[in-house]
Amino acid sequence: MSRRLKDFVAPTGVFLLAIIIWYLISTVVIDEGRRFLLPPPDAVVRVAFLDPVNLKDLLAGLGLSARVALTGLVLATVIGLSLATVMSQARWLEKSLFPYAVVLQTVPILALVPLFGYWFGFGFESRVLTCVLIALFPIVANALFGLQSVDPALHQLFSLHGANRLTRLWKLQLPSALPAIFTGLRISAGAAVIGAVVGDFFFQQGQPGIGQLIYIYPRRLQSEMLFAAVILASLFGLAVFWLFGLASRRVTAWHASQEPNPLSPGGNK
């Protein structure tokens, strides 16, 4: 109970401190004539979240961006795990494919977004493709690392029992790689949300997602709505990250990497 209380009190204290600083800046530091640049938290809540019409627009935009982000994350997971599995089976396959995965990570996605619009239109598919490209590399890199980091002694044990390549992959490499895979998924989850917002921000056509709302509100000087849209996008990314963290702890609870270290602070609790 003491540890859970500390885990709750610490972030709550930081949150309250941030709210206090926000209030001080918006009401004391900034002149009243320029207060629209940083409206106080109560104004954001009143205008954006307590007004049914404004809240409806925000939730509709968030719903579209959430569908885009989750669809892109699922596709990136399937493609990334498939590529990592293929590359883990032979060194020459890794040398042939991994450089292109790195190139994909280094290509400026913002420069490709207009091309996606020209090629595939400005609808749902192009936004999903943006999410896939942004979220793909962390899954590939972490999954490949996990698949290649199996204890050599365990590989020798499987060889002694005459295990074939498929059995070795399914019963040894994939279970051992689960912590690394979930680490990549947690990173890619946040990246997929960013991809959904960025794609929506640049396409500016079709049904508005949260990114398009973030583009529109400043031009209308609706600063309260702008802050609300940013907060909702951040909370959605945080929720997805937290869900993957929870799934990781549940699925990999048996793994040695999840066991508490008695030498670390709090390891004996």
HURA-V869088 format. One record per residue. N is the residue number from 1. RES is the residue in one letter. PHI is phi as a letter, one per 30 degrees, with the letter a starting at -180 (none if undefined). Layout:
BEGIN
n->N res->RES phi->PHI
n->N res->RES phi->PHI
END
This chain:
BEGIN
n->1 res->M phi->none
n->2 res->S phi->d
n->3 res->R phi->d
n->4 res->R phi->d
n->5 res->L phi->d
n->6 res->K phi->d
n->7 res->D phi->d
n->8 res->F phi->d
n->9 res->V phi->d
n->10 res->A phi->d
n->11 res->P phi->d
n->12 res->T phi->d
n->13 res->G phi->d
n->14 res->V phi->d
n->15 res->F phi->d
n->16 res->L phi->d
n->17 res->L phi->d
n->18 res->A phi->d
n->19 res->I phi->d
n->20 res->I phi->d
n->21 res->I phi->d
n->22 res->W phi->e
n->23 res->Y phi->d
n->24 res->L phi->d
n->25 res->I phi->d
n->26 res->S phi->d
n->27 res->T phi->c
n->28 res->V phi->c
n->29 res->V phi->d
n->30 res->I phi->d
n->31 res->D phi->d
n->32 res->E phi->d
n->33 res->G phi->d
n->34 res->R phi->c
n->35 res->R phi->d
n->36 res->F phi->d
n->37 res->L phi->d
n->38 res->L phi->b
n->39 res->P phi->d
n->40 res->P phi->d
n->41 res->P phi->e
n->42 res->D phi->d
n->43 res->A phi->d
n->44 res->V phi->d
n->45 res->V phi->d
n->46 res->R phi->d
n->47 res->V phi->d
n->48 res->A phi->c
n->49 res->F phi->c
n->50 res->L phi->c
n->51 res->D phi->c
n->52 res->P phi->e
n->53 res->V phi->d
n->54 res->N phi->d
n->55 res->L phi->d
n->56 res->K phi->d
n->57 res->D phi->d
n->58 res->L phi->d
n->59 res->L phi->d
n->60 res->A phi->d
n->61 res->G phi->d
n->62 res->L phi->d
n->63 res->G phi->d
n->64 res->L phi->d
n->65 res->S phi->d
n->66 res->A phi->d
n->67 res->R phi->d
n->68 res->V phi->d
n->69 res->A phi->d
n->70 res->L phi->d
n->71 res->T phi->d
n->72 res->G phi->d
n->73 res->L phi->d
n->74 res->V phi->d
n->75 res->L phi->d
n->76 res->A phi->d
n->77 res->T phi->d
n->78 res->V phi->d
n->79 res->I phi->d
n->80 res->G phi->d
n->81 res->L phi->d
n->82 res->S phi->d
n->83 res->L phi->d
n->84 res->A phi->d
n->85 res->T phi->d
n->86 res->V phi->d
n->87 res->M phi->d
n->88 res->S phi->d
n->89 res->Q phi->d
n->90 res->A phi->a
n->91 res->R phi->d
n->92 res->W phi->d
n->93 res->L phi->d
n->94 res->E phi->d
n->95 res->K phi->d
n->96 res->S phi->d
n->97 res->L phi->c
n->98 res->F phi->d
n->99 res->P phi->e
n->100 res->Y phi->d
n->101 res->A phi->d
n->102 res->V phi->d
n->103 res->V phi->e
n->104 res->L phi->d
n->105 res->Q phi->d
n->106 res->T phi->d
n->107 res->V phi->d
n->108 res->P phi->d
n->109 res->I phi->d
n->110 res->L phi->d
n->111 res->A phi->d
n->112 res->L phi->d
n->113 res->V phi->e
n->114 res->P phi->d
n->115 res->L phi->d
n->116 res->F phi->e
n->117 res->G phi->d
n->118 res->Y phi->d
n->119 res->W phi->d
n->120 res->F phi->c
n->121 res->G phi->i
n->122 res->F phi->c
n->123 res->G phi->c
n->124 res->F phi->d
n->125 res->E phi->d
n->126 res->S phi->d
n->127 res->R phi->d
n->128 res->V phi->d
n->129 res->L phi->d
n->130 res->T phi->d
n->131 res->C phi->d
n->132 res->V phi->d
n->133 res->L phi->d
n->134 res->I phi->d
n->135 res->A phi->c
n->136 res->L phi->d
n->137 res->F phi->d
n->138 res->P phi->e
n->139 res->I phi->d
n->140 res->V phi->d
n->141 res->A phi->d
n->142 res->N phi->d
n->143 res->A phi->d
n->144 res->L phi->d
n->145 res->F phi->d
n->146 res->G phi->d
n->147 res->L phi->d
n->148 res->Q phi->c
n->149 res->S phi->c
n->150 res->V phi->d
n->151 res->D phi->e
n->152 res->P phi->e
n->153 res->A phi->d
n->154 res->L phi->d
n->155 res->H phi->d
n->156 res->Q phi->d
n->157 res->L phi->d
n->158 res->F phi->d
n->159 res->S phi->d
n->160 res->L phi->d
n->161 res->H phi->d
n->162 res->G phi->i
n->163 res->A phi->d
n->164 res->N phi->d
n->165 res->R phi->d
n->166 res->L phi->d
n->167 res->T phi->d
n->168 res->R phi->d
n->169 res->L phi->d
n->170 res->W phi->d
n->171 res->K phi->c
n->172 res->L phi->b
n->173 res->Q phi->d
n->174 res->L phi->d
n->175 res->P phi->d
n->176 res->S phi->d
n->177 res->A phi->d
n->178 res->L phi->e
n->179 res->P phi->e
n->180 res->A phi->d
n->181 res->I phi->d
n->182 res->F phi->d
n->183 res->T phi->d
n->184 res->G phi->d
n->185 res->L phi->d
n->186 res->R phi->d
n->187 res->I phi->d
n->188 res->S phi->d
n->189 res->A phi->d
n->190 res->G phi->d
n->191 res->A phi->d
n->192 res->A phi->d
n->193 res->V phi->d
n->194 res->I phi->d
n->195 res->G phi->d
n->196 res->A phi->d
n->197 res->V phi->d
n->198 res->V phi->d
n->199 res->G phi->d
n->200 res->D phi->d
n->201 res->F phi->d
n->202 res->F phi->c
n->203 res->F phi->d
n->204 res->Q phi->h
n->205 res->Q phi->b
n->206 res->G phi->i
n->207 res->Q phi->d
n->208 res->P phi->d
n->209 res->G phi->c
n->210 res->I phi->d
n->211 res->G phi->d
n->212 res->Q phi->d
n->213 res->L phi->d
n->214 res->I phi->d
n->215 res->Y phi->d
n->216 res->I phi->d
n->217 res->Y phi->e
n->218 res->P phi->d
n->219 res->R phi->d
n->220 res->R phi->c
n->221 res->L phi->h
n->222 res->Q phi->c
n->223 res->S phi->d
n->224 res->E phi->d
n->225 res->M phi->d
n->226 res->L phi->d
n->227 res->F phi->d
n->228 res->A phi->d
n->229 res->A phi->d
n->230 res->V phi->d
n->231 res->I phi->d
n->232 res->L phi->d
n->233 res->A phi->d
n->234 res->S phi->d
n->235 res->L phi->d
n->236 res->F phi->d
n->237 res->G phi->d
n->238 res->L phi->d
n->239 res->A phi->d
n->240 res->V phi->d
n->241 res->F phi->d
n->242 res->W phi->d
n->243 res->L phi->d
n->244 res->F phi->d
n->245 res->G phi->d
n->246 res->L phi->d
n->247 res->A phi->d
n->248 res->S phi->d
n->249 res->R phi->d
n->250 res->R phi->d
n->251 res->V phi->d
n->252 res->T phi->c
n->253 res->A phi->d
n->254 res->W phi->d
n->255 res->H phi->d
n->256 res->A phi->d
n->257 res->S phi->d
n->258 res->Q phi->c
n->259 res->E phi->d
n->260 res->P phi->d
n->261 res->N phi->d
n->262 res->P phi->d
n->263 res->L phi->c
n->264 res->S phi->d
n->265 res->P phi->d
n->266 res->G phi->i
n->267 res->G phi->d
n->268 res->N phi->c
n->269 res->K phi->d
END
